[in-house]
Amino acid sequence: MTTSEAPDAPAPQCADLDNPYFADDEIEYELYCNWRFDGYEDIGYQQDSTMEKCIKACGQLGACNYAQFETENSLCILIATGFDYSSNKPGFAVAARQRPS
């Protein structure tokens, strides 16, 4: 007799996460679902990522202020500076790192 494992549950996406989101390192992020920066200064990319992995990667870089995630391609873009060029875009999400005042 063989048993089959249940398929892995899909990784939580932006709308599935608490907002504000607190990463494991207690850094707070404000989430903007279905939103993206069209212009930015990137400091890194990660393929085959998830929204949570993207946020965690941002927290590991002191210069990272935004984690932008593209669901369809599982692409994480770590952003130092996001410019005023942003737009409502389904399938994208931005996590904005909250800095203490």
HELIX and SHEET records of a PDB file:
HELIX    1   1 CYS A   14  ASP A   16  5                                   3    
HELIX    2   2 MET A   51  GLY A   59  1                                   9    
SHEET    1   A 6 TYR A  21  PHE A  22  0                                        
SHEET    2   A 6 GLU A  28  PHE A  37 -1                                        
SHEET    3   A 6 SER A  86  ARG A  97 -1                                        
SHEET    4   A 6 TYR A  66  GLU A  70 -1                                        
SHEET    5   A 6 LEU A  75  GLY A  82 -1                                        
SHEET    6   A 6 TYR A  40  GLN A  46 -1                                        
END                                                                             
